[in-house]
């Protein structure tokens, strides 16, 4: 409830977001870790490699990787 109120208040008062260095660090770490995790999933059980759930999970990891790259690029642009 507090987070919602605070977010709405910040939007209403047009407060600019501050960079979160912890968030940037987590996104950068995930950018390295998630592809390794996806590779391990593919290698884990080759007989189950083409199940829909596994393929969707791998696809979600790829989408997440693209989103993290965009997040990091956006933060770099704001700092400049």
Secondary structure as UniProt FT lines:
FT   HELIX           2..12
FT   TURN            13..14
FT   HELIX           21..44
FT   HELIX           46..48
FT   TURN            49..50
FT   HELIX           52..79
//
